[in-house]
Amino acid sequence: MREKLTPHLRGIINSPGISKQYVKDPNDSIGGYNDPLMEDSHEVVKGLIHKYKNRALIKVSYQCAAHCRFCTRIRQIGDPSGNLADDEIKNIISYLKRHSEIEDVILSGGDPFLTPNITGEMLSKLSEIESIKVLRIGTRLPLQSPKSFKSLAIDNLLNKIKEISSVKPFYVLIHVNHPDELTNESIAAIKKIKQKSSATLLSQTVFLNGVNIDFNTLNSLFKTLYFAGVTPYYIYHCDSVKGIEQYVGDIELEKEIMRKLRDTLSGIAYPTYIADLENEYGKYPFDLGIIKTTHNKAHKSKLHTEINIT
Ligand code: SF4
């Protein structure tokens, strides 16, 4: 995957929290898996991954505004052959109509906000399928190119999402790993999504060596998201992707940070720490074990025994 940055990211590239995510490192590893989530073997028609019975993922394209070095889909990102043609969109819609067990569809890629016209067209068709109850879009565009949210095409997409979210739950999942990504411009773009689309905003984060495996960094990140109206949803242990294993952190250290965060963040601002398993279990939460707290033990002892807190 070639290096690709936006003018916005170039303006904040001096932050190690940004540069480590985007700038090629001569020490990139060679280990890891090409397709760690085994998506390719579950691609039932071009662009549609049907891996879990009631959920499906659509890759609208392989295009992103910038290329994240640690991307799970590093093998595909930037390849123009991932753009979906009209007949390929028809094939996806036809598969989803035939498979009424699929209730929850996520649009990803690539970044669906980078191709707002195709994404809008796709959403219109998906919203008409009665068996689909929930729609989601994953994006990183507010952090990579907040200016894009001033375009008419994105306005139209946000209006489309608003129309759909009045009849079906709609989630926008923002992938963010470091508080330095949340510039004033990016927060303004995120707030615009919230105000204009009425979708529920959630965040996804990946533990990344050299970027955010640190209590203060993540405490600041989740608080900033929470205060901007985004609910921290998941924090992933980094997938073992071919060529980027240097980003994969130590699980015990990550657990320790999650235990500490539990004491400082309010419940809504506290994401679930998970691993994305390649098998049928999908995303699975880590057991954080016994949590040490400073609560009054005498007062809380019975409750703490019940929930395994000492
Ligand atoms: S924006 Fe998402 S899909 Fe695109 S390169 Fe980054 S992590 Fe991968």
Residues whose N, C-alpha, C, O or C-beta is under 5 A from the ligand:
A	BS01	SF4	C64 A66 H67 C68 C71 I77 G109 G110 R140
